[in-house]
Amino acid sequence: MAVQQNRKTRSRRDMRRSHDAITGPTLSVDQTTGEIHRRHHVTKDGFYRGRQLFTVAAVDA
């Protein structure tokens, strides 16, 4: 079994973990509708990069 030679200090441990933080999804605002959506994803209205790719049927609830 592998065992470390010397104990790692708190500083070295924390420096290694500095990139482990969880970040939220990157969001964008659509050029045409102004709707907030995830980057590189189609909006709920069917728009992507200012163009409408498909029409969304209205859902009766």
mmCIF file as Biopython writes it, N, C-alpha, C and O atoms, coordinates in Angstrom:
data_model
#
loop_
_atom_site.group_PDB
_atom_site.id
_atom_site.type_symbol
_atom_site.label_atom_id
_atom_site.label_alt_id
_atom_site.label_comp_id
_atom_site.label_asym_id
_atom_site.label_entity_id
_atom_site.label_seq_id
_atom_site.pdbx_PDB_ins_code
_atom_site.Cartn_x
_atom_site.Cartn_y
_atom_site.Cartn_z
_atom_site.occupancy
_atom_site.B_iso_or_equiv
_atom_site.auth_seq_id
_atom_site.auth_asym_id
_atom_site.pdbx_PDB_model_num
ATOM 1   N N  . MET A ? 1  ? 0.839   -1.179 0.000   1.0 0.0 1  A 1 
ATOM 2   C CA . MET A ? 1  ? 0.000   0.000  0.000   1.0 0.0 1  A 1 
ATOM 3   C C  . MET A ? 1  ? 0.885   1.243  0.000   1.0 0.0 1  A 1 
ATOM 4   O O  . MET A ? 1  ? 1.897   1.290  0.700   1.0 0.0 1  A 1 
ATOM 5   N N  . ALA A ? 2  ? 0.506   2.242  -0.780  1.0 0.0 2  A 1 
ATOM 6   C CA . ALA A ? 2  ? 1.306   3.458  -0.881  1.0 0.0 2  A 1 
ATOM 7   C C  . ALA A ? 2  ? 1.093   4.333  0.345   1.0 0.0 2  A 1 
ATOM 8   O O  . ALA A ? 2  ? -0.039  4.600  0.749   1.0 0.0 2  A 1 
ATOM 9   N N  . VAL A ? 3  ? 2.201   4.772  0.927   1.0 0.0 3  A 1 
ATOM 10  C CA . VAL A ? 3  ? 2.160   5.645  2.098   1.0 0.0 3  A 1 
ATOM 11  C C  . VAL A ? 3  ? 3.041   6.842  1.799   1.0 0.0 3  A 1 
ATOM 12  O O  . VAL A ? 3  ? 4.152   6.705  1.286   1.0 0.0 3  A 1 
ATOM 13  N N  . GLN A ? 4  ? 2.529   8.020  2.129   1.0 0.0 4  A 1 
ATOM 14  C CA . GLN A ? 4  ? 3.295   9.230  1.839   1.0 0.0 4  A 1 
ATOM 15  C C  . GLN A ? 4  ? 4.565   9.298  2.674   1.0 0.0 4  A 1 
ATOM 16  O O  . GLN A ? 4  ? 4.600   8.822  3.809   1.0 0.0 4  A 1 
ATOM 17  N N  . GLN A ? 5  ? 5.596   9.888  2.110   1.0 0.0 5  A 1 
ATOM 18  C CA . GLN A ? 5  ? 6.883   10.004 2.794   1.0 0.0 5  A 1 
ATOM 19  C C  . GLN A ? 5  ? 6.812   11.057 3.900   1.0 0.0 5  A 1 
ATOM 20  O O  . GLN A ? 5  ? 7.226   10.813 5.033   1.0 0.0 5  A 1 
ATOM 21  N N  . ASN A ? 6  ? 6.281   12.229 3.551   1.0 0.0 6  A 1 
ATOM 22  C CA . ASN A ? 6  ? 6.172   13.321 4.519   1.0 0.0 6  A 1 
ATOM 23  C C  . ASN A ? 6  ? 4.741   13.847 4.523   1.0 0.0 6  A 1 
ATOM 24  O O  . ASN A ? 6  ? 4.025   13.752 3.526   1.0 0.0 6  A 1 
ATOM 25  N N  . ARG A ? 7  ? 4.344   14.400 5.657   1.0 0.0 7  A 1 
ATOM 26  C CA . ARG A ? 7  ? 3.004   14.938 5.785   1.0 0.0 7  A 1 
ATOM 27  C C  . ARG A ? 7  ? 2.883   16.234 4.981   1.0 0.0 7  A 1 
ATOM 28  O O  . ARG A ? 7  ? 3.778   17.078 5.003   1.0 0.0 7  A 1 
ATOM 29  N N  . LYS A ? 8  ? 1.760   16.376 4.270   1.0 0.0 8  A 1 
ATOM 30  C CA . LYS A ? 8  ? 1.497   17.599 3.517   1.0 0.0 8  A 1 
ATOM 31  C C  . LYS A ? 8  ? 0.956   18.667 4.466   1.0 0.0 8  A 1 
ATOM 32  O O  . LYS A ? 8  ? 0.117   18.383 5.321   1.0 0.0 8  A 1 
ATOM 33  N N  . THR A ? 9  ? 1.439   19.879 4.308   1.0 0.0 9  A 1 
ATOM 34  C CA . THR A ? 9  ? 0.979   20.971 5.156   1.0 0.0 9  A 1 
ATOM 35  C C  . THR A ? 9  ? -0.417  21.418 4.718   1.0 0.0 9  A 1 
ATOM 36  O O  . THR A ? 9  ? -0.878  21.076 3.630   1.0 0.0 9  A 1 
ATOM 37  N N  . ARG A ? 10 ? -1.075  22.183 5.580   1.0 0.0 10 A 1 
ATOM 38  C CA . ARG A ? 10 ? -2.394  22.724 5.248   1.0 0.0 10 A 1 
ATOM 39  C C  . ARG A ? 10 ? -2.321  23.595 3.999   1.0 0.0 10 A 1 
ATOM 40  O O  . ARG A ? 10 ? -3.232  23.594 3.170   1.0 0.0 10 A 1 
ATOM 41  N N  . SER A ? 11 ? -1.235  24.331 3.879   1.0 0.0 11 A 1 
ATOM 42  C CA . SER A ? 11 ? -1.075  25.210 2.727   1.0 0.0 11 A 1 
ATOM 43  C C  . SER A ? 11 ? -1.003  24.418 1.421   1.0 0.0 11 A 1 
ATOM 44  O O  . SER A ? 11 ? -1.685  24.753 0.453   1.0 0.0 11 A 1 
ATOM 45  N N  . ARG A ? 12 ? -0.188  23.380 1.393   1.0 0.0 12 A 1 
ATOM 46  C CA . ARG A ? 12 ? -0.061  22.555 0.186   1.0 0.0 12 A 1 
ATOM 47  C C  . ARG A ? 12 ? -1.381  21.848 -0.136  1.0 0.0 12 A 1 
ATOM 48  O O  . ARG A ? 12 ? -1.768  21.748 -1.300  1.0 0.0 12 A 1 
ATOM 49  N N  . ARG A ? 13 ? -2.062  21.362 0.893   1.0 0.0 13 A 1 
ATOM 50  C CA . ARG A ? 13 ? -3.348  20.697 0.692   1.0 0.0 13 A 1 
ATOM 51  C C  . ARG A ? 13 ? -4.363  21.669 0.092   1.0 0.0 13 A 1 
ATOM 52  O O  . ARG A ? 13 ? -5.063  21.334 -0.864  1.0 0.0 13 A 1 
ATOM 53  N N  . ASP A ? 14 ? -4.437  22.866 0.656   1.0 0.0 14 A 1 
ATOM 54  C CA . ASP A ? 14 ? -5.408  23.844 0.183   1.0 0.0 14 A 1 
ATOM 55  C C  . ASP A ? 14 ? -5.069  24.362 -1.209  1.0 0.0 14 A 1 
ATOM 56  O O  . ASP A ? 14 ? -5.969  24.654 -1.997  1.0 0.0 14 A 1 
ATOM 57  N N  . MET A ? 15 ? -3.785  24.478 -1.519  1.0 0.0 15 A 1 
ATOM 58  C CA . MET A ? 15 ? -3.404  24.887 -2.870  1.0 0.0 15 A 1 
ATOM 59  C C  . MET A ? 15 ? -3.830  23.835 -3.891  1.0 0.0 15 A 1 
ATOM 60  O O  . MET A ? 15 ? -4.249  24.181 -4.995  1.0 0.0 15 A 1 
ATOM 61  N N  . ARG A ? 16 ? -3.729  22.584 -3.541  1.0 0.0 16 A 1 
ATOM 62  C CA . ARG A ? 16 ? -4.146  21.517 -4.445  1.0 0.0 16 A 1 
ATOM 63  C C  . ARG A ? 16 ? -5.667  21.554 -4.651  1.0 0.0 16 A 1 
ATOM 64  O O  . ARG A ? 16 ? -6.155  21.274 -5.746  1.0 0.0 16 A 1 
ATOM 65  N N  . ARG A ? 17 ? -6.393  21.894 -3.615  1.0 0.0 17 A 1 
ATOM 66  C CA . ARG A ? 17 ? -7.857  21.907 -3.676  1.0 0.0 17 A 1 
ATOM 67  C C  . ARG A ? 17 ? -8.432  23.224 -4.196  1.0 0.0 17 A 1 
ATOM 68  O O  . ARG A ? 17 ? -9.652  23.385 -4.234  1.0 0.0 17 A 1 
ATOM 69  N N  . SER A ? 18 ? -7.593  24.154 -4.590  1.0 0.0 18 A 1 
ATOM 70  C CA . SER A ? 18 ? -8.072  25.478 -4.978  1.0 0.0 18 A 1 
ATOM 71  C C  . SER A ? 18 ? -8.986  25.442 -6.201  1.0 0.0 18 A 1 
ATOM 72  O O  . SER A ? 18 ? -9.809  26.340 -6.372  1.0 0.0 18 A 1 
ATOM 73  N N  . HIS A ? 19 ? -8.861  24.432 -7.048  1.0 0.0 19 A 1 
ATOM 74  C CA . HIS A ? 19 ? -9.676  24.345 -8.255  1.0 0.0 19 A 1 
ATOM 75  C C  . HIS A ? 19 ? -10.874 23.414 -8.086  1.0 0.0 19 A 1 
ATOM 76  O O  . HIS A ? 19 ? -11.569 23.141 -9.065  1.0 0.0 19 A 1 
ATOM 77  N N  . ASP A ? 20 ? -11.135 22.925 -6.893  1.0 0.0 20 A 1 
ATOM 78  C CA . ASP A ? 20 ? -12.212 21.968 -6.665  1.0 0.0 20 A 1 
ATOM 79  C C  . ASP A ? 20 ? -13.567 22.614 -6.384  1.0 0.0 20 A 1 
ATOM 80  O O  . ASP A ? 20 ? -14.555 21.905 -6.192  1.0 0.0 20 A 1 
ATOM 81  N N  . ALA A ? 21 ? -13.630 23.935 -6.356  1.0 0.0 21 A 1 
ATOM 82  C CA . ALA A ? 21 ? -14.879 24.608 -6.028  1.0 0.0 21 A 1 
ATOM 83  C C  . ALA A ? 21 ? -15.910 24.368 -7.128  1.0 0.0 21 A 1 
ATOM 84  O O  . ALA A ? 21 ? -15.566 24.319 -8.309  1.0 0.0 21 A 1 
ATOM 85  N N  . ILE A ? 22 ? -17.162 24.220 -6.739  1.0 0.0 22 A 1 
ATOM 86  C CA . ILE A ? 22 ? -18.248 24.004 -7.687  1.0 0.0 22 A 1 
ATOM 87  C C  . ILE A ? 22 ? -18.774 25.362 -8.133  1.0 0.0 22 A 1 
ATOM 88  O O  . ILE A ? 22 ? -19.082 26.219 -7.305  1.0 0.0 22 A 1 
ATOM 89  N N  . THR A ? 23 ? -18.874 25.551 -9.436  1.0 0.0 23 A 1 
ATOM 90  C CA . THR A ? 23 ? -19.395 26.801 -9.973  1.0 0.0 23 A 1 
ATOM 91  C C  . THR A ? 23 ? -20.754 26.545 -10.608 1.0 0.0 23 A 1 
ATOM 92  O O  . THR A ? 23 ? -21.058 25.427 -11.023 1.0 0.0 23 A 1 
ATOM 93  N N  . GLY A ? 24 ? -21.555 27.578 -10.678 1.0 0.0 24 A 1 
ATOM 94  C CA . GLY A ? 24 ? -22.871 27.459 -11.283 1.0 0.0 24 A 1 
ATOM 95  C C  . GLY A ? 24 ? -22.779 27.441 -12.792 1.0 0.0 24 A 1 
ATOM 96  O O  . GLY A ? 24 ? -21.710 27.700 -13.345 1.0 0.0 24 A 1 
ATOM 97  N N  . PRO A ? 25 ? -23.877 27.141 -13.475 1.0 0.0 25 A 1 
ATOM 98  C CA . PRO A ? 25 ? -23.857 27.118 -14.936 1.0 0.0 25 A 1 
ATOM 99  C C  . PRO A ? 25 ? -23.663 28.524 -15.499 1.0 0.0 25 A 1 
ATOM 100 O O  . PRO A ? 25 ? -24.137 29.503 -14.924 1.0 0.0 25 A 1 
ATOM 101 N N  . THR A ? 26 ? -22.966 28.611 -16.624 1.0 0.0 26 A 1 
ATOM 102 C CA . THR A ? 26 ? -22.745 29.889 -17.285 1.0 0.0 26 A 1 
ATOM 103 C C  . THR A ? 26 ? -24.002 30.258 -18.054 1.0 0.0 26 A 1 
ATOM 104 O O  . THR A ? 26 ? -24.496 29.471 -18.861 1.0 0.0 26 A 1 
ATOM 105 N N  . LEU A ? 27 ? -24.516 31.448 -17.806 1.0 0.0 27 A 1 
ATOM 106 C CA . LEU A ? 27 ? -25.778 31.880 -18.402 1.0 0.0 27 A 1 
ATOM 107 C C  . LEU A ? 27 ? -25.546 33.007 -19.400 1.0 0.0 27 A 1 
ATOM 108 O O  . LEU A ? 27 ? -24.583 33.764 -19.281 1.0 0.0 27 A 1 
ATOM 109 N N  . SER A ? 28 ? -26.433 33.113 -20.380 1.0 0.0 28 A 1 
ATOM 110 C CA . SER A ? 28 ? -26.389 34.169 -21.383 1.0 0.0 28 A 1 
ATOM 111 C C  . SER A ? 28 ? -27.784 34.738 -21.569 1.0 0.0 28 A 1 
ATOM 112 O O  . SER A ? 28 ? -28.780 34.143 -21.157 1.0 0.0 28 A 1 
ATOM 113 N N  . VAL A ? 29 ? -27.834 35.904 -22.198 1.0 0.0 29 A 1 
ATOM 114 C CA . VAL A ? 29 ? -29.108 36.524 -22.536 1.0 0.0 29 A 1 
ATOM 115 C C  . VAL A ? 29 ? -29.277 36.426 -24.044 1.0 0.0 29 A 1 
ATOM 116 O O  . VAL A ? 29 ? -28.379 36.802 -24.797 1.0 0.0 29 A 1 
ATOM 117 N N  . ASP A ? 30 ? -30.432 35.920 -24.489 1.0 0.0 30 A 1 
ATOM 118 C CA . ASP A ? 30 ? -30.687 35.765 -25.915 1.0 0.0 30 A 1 
ATOM 119 C C  . ASP A ? 30 ? -30.786 37.130 -26.576 1.0 0.0 30 A 1 
ATOM 120 O O  . ASP A ? 30 ? -31.350 38.061 -26.000 1.0 0.0 30 A 1 
ATOM 121 N N  . GLN A ? 31 ? -30.239 37.256 -27.787 1.0 0.0 31 A 1 
ATOM 122 C CA . GLN A ? 31 ? -30.224 38.536 -28.493 1.0 0.0 31 A 1 
ATOM 123 C C  . GLN A ? 31 ? -31.621 38.987 -28.896 1.0 0.0 31 A 1 
ATOM 124 O O  . GLN A ? 31 ? -31.926 40.178 -28.838 1.0 0.0 31 A 1 
ATOM 125 N N  . THR A ? 32 ? -32.464 38.059 -29.298 1.0 0.0 32 A 1 
ATOM 126 C CA . THR A ? 32 ? -33.775 38.403 -29.821 1.0 0.0 32 A 1 
ATOM 127 C C  . THR A ? 32 ? -34.822 38.548 -28.727 1.0 0.0 32 A 1 
ATOM 128 O O  . THR A ? 32 ? -35.496 39.574 -28.643 1.0 0.0 32 A 1 
ATOM 129 N N  . THR A ? 33 ? -34.962 37.530 -27.893 1.0 0.0 33 A 1 
ATOM 130 C CA . THR A ? 33 ? -36.038 37.515 -26.904 1.0 0.0 33 A 1 
ATOM 131 C C  . THR A ? 33 ? -35.631 38.104 -25.567 1.0 0.0 33 A 1 
ATOM 132 O O  . THR A ? 33 ? -36.499 38.503 -24.791 1.0 0.0 33 A 1 
ATOM 133 N N  . GLY A ? 34 ? -34.346 38.172 -25.274 1.0 0.0 34 A 1 
ATOM 134 C CA . GLY A ? 34 ? -33.884 38.675 -23.987 1.0 0.0 34 A 1 
ATOM 135 C C  . GLY A ? 34 ? -34.009 37.658 -22.874 1.0 0.0 34 A 1 
ATOM 136 O O  . GLY A ? 34 ? -33.855 37.995 -21.700 1.0 0.0 34 A 1 
ATOM 137 N N  . GLU A ? 35 ? -34.290 36.411 -23.234 1.0 0.0 35 A 1 
ATOM 138 C CA . GLU A ? 35 ? -34.456 35.348 -22.244 1.0 0.0 35 A 1 
ATOM 139 C C  . GLU A ? 35 ? -33.091 34.842 -21.778 1.0 0.0 35 A 1 
ATOM 140 O O  . GLU A ? 35 ? -32.150 34.757 -22.566 1.0 0.0 35 A 1 
ATOM 141 N N  . ILE A ? 36 ? -32.995 34.513 -20.509 1.0 0.0 36 A 1 
ATOM 142 C CA . ILE A ? 36 ? -31.758 33.966 -19.958 1.0 0.0 36 A 1 
ATOM 143 C C  . ILE A ? 36 ? -31.741 32.464 -20.204 1.0 0.0 36 A 1 
ATOM 144 O O  . ILE A ? 36 ? -32.728 31.771 -19.955 1.0 0.0 36 A 1 
ATOM 145 N N  . HIS A ? 37 ? -30.598 31.966 -20.701 1.0 0.0 37 A 1 
ATOM 146 C CA . HIS A ? 37 ? -30.471 30.545 -21.005 1.0 0.0 37 A 1 
ATOM 147 C C  . HIS A ? 37 ? -29.031 30.117 -20.783 1.0 0.0 37 A 1 
ATOM 148 O O  . HIS A ? 37 ? -28.143 30.953 -20.616 1.0 0.0 37 A 1 
ATOM 149 N N  . ARG A ? 38 ? -28.804 28.793 -20.784 1.0 0.0 38 A 1 
ATOM 150 C CA . ARG A ? 38 ? -27.449 28.264 -20.649 1.0 0.0 38 A 1 
ATOM 151 C C  . ARG A ? 38 ? -26.677 28.513 -21.935 1.0 0.0 38 A 1 
ATOM 152 O O  . ARG A ? 38 ? -27.246 28.503 -23.026 1.0 0.0 38 A 1 
ATOM 153 N N  . ARG A ? 39 ? -25.364 28.737 -21.794 1.0 0.0 39 A 1 
ATOM 154 C CA . ARG A ? 39 ? -24.527 28.977 -22.967 1.0 0.0 39 A 1 
ATOM 155 C C  . ARG A ? 39 ? -24.566 27.773 -23.896 1.0 0.0 39 A 1 
ATOM 156 O O  . ARG A ? 39 ? -24.537 26.630 -23.441 1.0 0.0 39 A 1 
ATOM 157 N N  . HIS A ? 40 ? -24.634 28.033 -25.208 1.0 0.0 40 A 1 
ATOM 158 C CA . HIS A ? 40 ? -24.613 27.008 -26.252 1.0 0.0 40 A 1 
ATOM 159 C C  . HIS A ? 40 ? -25.810 26.063 -26.167 1.0 0.0 40 A 1 
ATOM 160 O O  . HIS A ? 40 ? -25.726 24.921 -26.619 1.0 0.0 40 A 1 
ATOM 161 N N  . HIS A ? 41 ? -26.917 26.524 -25.597 1.0 0.0 41 A 1 
ATOM 162 C CA . HIS A ? 41 ? -28.139 25.731 -25.538 1.0 0.0 41 A 1 
ATOM 163 C C  . HIS A ? 41 ? -29.287 26.558 -26.120 1.0 0.0 41 A 1 
ATOM 164 O O  . HIS A ? 41 ? -29.266 27.788 -26.064 1.0 0.0 41 A 1 
ATOM 165 N N  . VAL A ? 42 ? -30.273 25.883 -26.671 1.0 0.0 42 A 1 
ATOM 166 C CA . VAL A ? 42 ? -31.449 26.538 -27.235 1.0 0.0 42 A 1 
ATOM 167 C C  . VAL A ? 42 ? -32.344 27.003 -26.094 1.0 0.0 42 A 1 
ATOM 168 O O  . VAL A ? 42 ? -32.458 26.324 -25.073 1.0 0.0 42 A 1 
ATOM 169 N N  . THR A ? 43 ? -32.987 28.175 -26.267 1.0 0.0 43 A 1 
ATOM 170 C CA . THR A ? 43 ? -33.903 28.667 -25.242 1.0 0.0 43 A 1 
ATOM 171 C C  . THR A ? 43 ? -35.201 27.868 -25.285 1.0 0.0 43 A 1 
ATOM 172 O O  . THR A ? 43 ? -35.411 27.057 -26.187 1.0 0.0 43 A 1 
ATOM 173 N N  . LYS A ? 44 ? -36.066 28.103 -24.310 1.0 0.0 44 A 1 
ATOM 174 C CA . LYS A ? 44 ? -37.345 27.399 -24.255 1.0 0.0 44 A 1 
ATOM 175 C C  . LYS A ? 44 ? -38.251 27.780 -25.423 1.0 0.0 44 A 1 
ATOM 176 O O  . LYS A ? 44 ? -39.123 27.006 -25.814 1.0 0.0 44 A 1 
ATOM 177 N N  . ASP A ? 45 ? -38.041 28.980 -25.981 1.0 0.0 45 A 1 
ATOM 178 C CA . ASP A ? 45 ? -38.848 29.436 -27.113 1.0 0.0 45 A 1 
ATOM 179 C C  . ASP A ? 45 ? -38.352 28.890 -28.445 1.0 0.0 45 A 1 
ATOM 180 O O  . ASP A ? 45 ? -39.011 29.080 -29.468 1.0 0.0 45 A 1 
ATOM 181 N N  . GLY A ? 46 ? -37.209 28.220 -28.454 1.0 0.0 46 A 1 
ATOM 182 C CA . GLY A ? 46 ? -36.679 27.657 -29.691 1.0 0.0 46 A 1 
ATOM 183 C C  . GLY A ? 46 ? -35.670 28.550 -30.386 1.0 0.0 46 A 1 
ATOM 184 O O  . GLY A ? 46 ? -35.317 28.298 -31.538 1.0 0.0 46 A 1 
ATOM 185 N N  . PHE A ? 47 ? -35.195 29.596 -29.706 1.0 0.0 47 A 1 
ATOM 186 C CA . PHE A ? 47 ? -34.218 30.504 -30.300 1.0 0.0 47 A 1 
ATOM 187 C C  . PHE A ? 47 ? -32.801 30.095 -29.922 1.0 0.0 47 A 1 
ATOM 188 O O  . PHE A ? 47 ? -32.547 29.632 -28.810 1.0 0.0 47 A 1 
ATOM 189 N N  . TYR A ? 48 ? -31.876 30.276 -30.877 1.0 0.0 48 A 1 
ATOM 190 C CA . TYR A ? 48 ? -30.453 30.051 -30.622 1.0 0.0 48 A 1 
ATOM 191 C C  . TYR A ? 48 ? -29.666 31.058 -31.447 1.0 0.0 48 A 1 
ATOM 192 O O  . TYR A ? 48 ? -29.788 31.092 -32.671 1.0 0.0 48 A 1 
ATOM 193 N N  . ARG A ? 49 ? -28.871 31.867 -30.791 1.0 0.0 49 A 1 
ATOM 194 C CA . ARG A ? 49 ? -28.043 32.895 -31.423 1.0 0.0 49 A 1 
ATOM 195 C C  . ARG A ? 49 ? -28.867 33.826 -32.307 1.0 0.0 49 A 1 
ATOM 196 O O  . ARG A ? 49 ? -28.447 34.170 -33.412 1.0 0.0 49 A 1 
ATOM 197 N N  . GLY A ? 50 ? -30.037 34.233 -31.822 1.0 0.0 50 A 1 
ATOM 198 C CA . GLY A ? 50 ? -30.857 35.199 -32.530 1.0 0.0 50 A 1 
ATOM 199 C C  . GLY A ? 50 ? -31.758 34.627 -33.603 1.0 0.0 50 A 1 
ATOM 200 O O  . GLY A ? 50 ? -32.552 35.367 -34.184 1.0 0.0 50 A 1 
ATOM 201 N N  . ARG A ? 51 ? -31.666 33.339 -33.888 1.0 0.0 51 A 1 
ATOM 202 C CA . ARG A ? 51 ? -32.508 32.719 -34.907 1.0 0.0 51 A 1 
ATOM 203 C C  . ARG A ? 51 ? -33.438 31.707 -34.265 1.0 0.0 51 A 1 
ATOM 204 O O  . ARG A ? 51 ? -33.070 31.031 -33.304 1.0 0.0 51 A 1 
ATOM 205 N N  . GLN A ? 52 ? -34.655 31.605 -34.805 1.0 0.0 52 A 1 
ATOM 206 C CA . GLN A ? 52 ? -35.604 30.625 -34.287 1.0 0.0 52 A 1 
ATOM 207 C C  . GLN A ? 52 ? -35.400 29.317 -35.040 1.0 0.0 52 A 1 
ATOM 208 O O  . GLN A ? 52 ? -35.590 29.254 -36.254 1.0 0.0 52 A 1 
ATOM 209 N N  . LEU A ? 53 ? -35.013 28.278 -34.312 1.0 0.0 53 A 1 
ATOM 210 C CA . LEU A ? 53 ? -34.735 26.987 -34.927 1.0 0.0 53 A 1 
ATOM 211 C C  . LEU A ? 53 ? -35.990 26.148 -35.087 1.0 0.0 53 A 1 
ATOM 212 O O  . LEU A ? 53 ? -36.132 25.418 -36.068 1.0 0.0 53 A 1 
ATOM 213 N N  . PHE A ? 54 ? -36.896 26.249 -34.129 1.0 0.0 54 A 1 
ATOM 214 C CA . PHE A ? 54 ? -38.147 25.501 -34.212 1.0 0.0 54 A 1 
ATOM 215 C C  . PHE A ? 54 ? -39.199 26.239 -33.409 1.0 0.0 54 A 1 
ATOM 216 O O  . PHE A ? 54 ? -38.879 27.068 -32.558 1.0 0.0 54 A 1 
ATOM 217 N N  . THR A ? 55 ? -40.469 25.928 -33.688 1.0 0.0 55 A 1 
ATOM 218 C CA . THR A ? 55 ? -41.565 26.545 -32.946 1.0 0.0 55 A 1 
ATOM 219 C C  . THR A ? 55 ? -42.009 25.591 -31.846 1.0 0.0 55 A 1 
ATOM 220 O O  . THR A ? 55 ? -42.009 24.371 -32.016 1.0 0.0 55 A 1 
ATOM 221 N N  . VAL A ? 56 ? -42.381 26.169 -30.733 1.0 0.0 56 A 1 
ATOM 222 C CA . VAL A ? 56 ? -42.803 25.380 -29.581 1.0 0.0 56 A 1 
ATOM 223 C C  . VAL A ? 56 ? -44.319 25.441 -29.493 1.0 0.0 56 A 1 
ATOM 224 O O  . VAL A ? 56 ? -44.899 26.527 -29.475 1.0 0.0 56 A 1 
ATOM 225 N N  . ALA A ? 57 ? -44.960 24.286 -29.438 1.0 0.0 57 A 1 
ATOM 226 C CA . ALA A ? 57 ? -46.416 24.230 -29.325 1.0 0.0 57 A 1 
ATOM 227 C C  . ALA A ? 57 ? -46.833 24.663 -27.927 1.0 0.0 57 A 1 
ATOM 228 O O  . ALA A ? 57 ? -46.155 24.351 -26.948 1.0 0.0 57 A 1 
ATOM 229 N N  . ALA A ? 58 ? -47.951 25.383 -27.836 1.0 0.0 58 A 1 
ATOM 230 C CA . ALA A ? 58 ? -48.461 25.828 -26.546 1.0 0.0 58 A 1 
ATOM 231 C C  . ALA A ? 58 ? -49.018 24.634 -25.785 1.0 0.0 58 A 1 
ATOM 232 O O  . ALA A ? 58 ? -49.721 23.795 -26.349 1.0 0.0 58 A 1 
ATOM 233 N N  . VAL A ? 59 ? -48.699 24.568 -24.509 1.0 0.0 59 A 1 
ATOM 234 C CA . VAL A ? 59 ? -49.160 23.462 -23.669 1.0 0.0 59 A 1 
ATOM 235 C C  . VAL A ? 59 ? -50.328 23.953 -22.823 1.0 0.0 59 A 1 
ATOM 236 O O  . VAL A ? 59 ? -50.198 24.941 -22.101 1.0 0.0 59 A 1 
ATOM 237 N N  . ASP A ? 60 ? -51.481 23.265 -22.907 1.0 0.0 60 A 1 
ATOM 238 C CA . ASP A ? 60 ? -52.643 23.614 -22.091 1.0 0.0 60 A 1 
ATOM 239 C C  . ASP A ? 60 ? -52.571 22.845 -20.785 1.0 0.0 60 A 1 
ATOM 240 O O  . ASP A ? 60 ? -52.530 21.614 -20.772 1.0 0.0 60 A 1 
ATOM 241 N N  . ALA A ? 61 ? -52.554 23.592 -19.682 1.0 0.0 61 A 1 
ATOM 242 C CA . ALA A ? 61 ? -52.434 22.922 -18.379 1.0 0.0 61 A 1 
ATOM 243 C C  . ALA A ? 61 ? -53.756 22.877 -17.675 1.0 0.0 61 A 1 
ATOM 244 O O  . ALA A ? 61 ? -53.847 22.351 -16.566 1.0 0.0 61 A 1 
#
